[in-house]
Amino acid sequence: MKAGDSQTHVFPLAVLSGKILPRQLFIYENQDIIKKTYLKICSQTGKPGGAARQQAAKMLWDDADQAEWKERAEEVQNDISSYVCSISVK
């Protein structure tokens, strides 16, 4: 497993736990932009990576269409097997 791969494996566990939150799905599906944003925050503010990542995720989530993500999370919840199969081949 490479550094940074841990997030790749966290969301499938959330899927299997039974409750998918829209924010979790958003973060899982937007890892690249969150990473770019938090690296920018780190370089501009000197914040440690974890704090900068949380700030980036919050900023991007606040700007996201949360109703759309709620709907997407419900769709995933209703068809977990198809979603898990689609992410297991990434």
PyMOL commands that set and color helices and strands:
alter all, ss='L'
color gray80, all
select helices_A, chain A and resi 6-17+22-29+31-45+49-63+66-78+80-87
alter helices_A, ss='H'
color red, helices_A
deselect
rebuild
show_as cartoon
